[in-house]
Amino acid sequence: MYVALIAAIVGLVVRDRWRLSVFFSAYTVALLITALEYVWPQQFCTQAFWILTQALQDILKIGIVLEIAWKTFRAFPGTASAIRHAVLTLLLATIVAAITTPLANAPTSSYTTALVDFHPRVMDGTIWMIAVALGVAWFYRVPMHPFHRAVLTTVAIYTACFSTLLRLLGRYDLNVYLPYVHAVNSVVALVVCARWLYVIWTPVNAANQAHERTMRKLDAQVPSLFVTSRHA
């Protein structure tokens, strides 16, 4: 998986597609950082490192949704208002759900609480935000860049799978099932990385060019997502 991530990061730079989503580019780097657990296990294969890297990934995934939503809906003031309120409401609900996570107490450790409760709640909120962004774009027929659509879809799939696996750990013996969770998660991650490699390295096609031309024309008419149109 880490080889695929390196290839994806190189592709983002070579194909100049990191500009399409800065947060996604940062997210791939954050995923690659977890390789330190295997390179220097004594220093980085710790519960604290896992919690910190997972928190960073959660933040970056939310950033991906907000960034792509802005780039997709910025030229559609009426639809932008709807998606802005929906996403911000879900973001607030996610924050509330996260901060109301029950505090760890014996025999439950902070690591276990974060593993099976806190992070799954954040992931659920992220999945709902992605679903709303994709759903609103589909319902209002707003053109979404193929790269952005692929990123949101794959991030949602991977997050849903990982969240489910973490919740299963909360129901069963953590020490017994953790190796199986790692195995399943690695397979899903590899499939997702393969999809990223395809969309990153595929040359610009007619669909990409048409989307960029359309957005440039729309941007010339409505320069900002947060400009409220009287006719929207």
Number of C-alpha atoms within 10 A of each C-alpha: 18 16 11 18 20 15 17 24 24 16 20 24 13 12 15 11 17 18 12 16 20 16 21 26 19 19 21 20 16 16 16 17 12 17 15 14 15 11 11 10 11 10 11 16 16 11 13 12 15 17 16 11 15 18 16 15 18 19 16 20 24 20 19 25 26 21 17 25 25 18 17 21 26 22 24 23 21 18 17 23 18 12 22 18 11 16 22 13 13 19 19 12 14 20 14 13 16 19 12 11 14 11 12 13 9 6 7 10 12 16 15 17 17 23 20 20 19 21 22 22 22 24 24 19 22 27 24 17 26 25 17 18 25 19 13 19 19 12 8 10 9 15 16 22 20 12 17 21 17 18 22 21 17 17 21 21 16 19 21 16 16 22 21 16 20 20 16 16 18 14 9 11 10 15 8 10 13 15 11 11 17 12 11 14 16 14 12 16 23 18 16 21 22 17 15 25 20 14 20 25 16 11 10 11 8 9 11 15 12 13 14 15 12 12 20 14 11 14 15 10 11 17 14 17 21 17 15 14 11 7 6 10
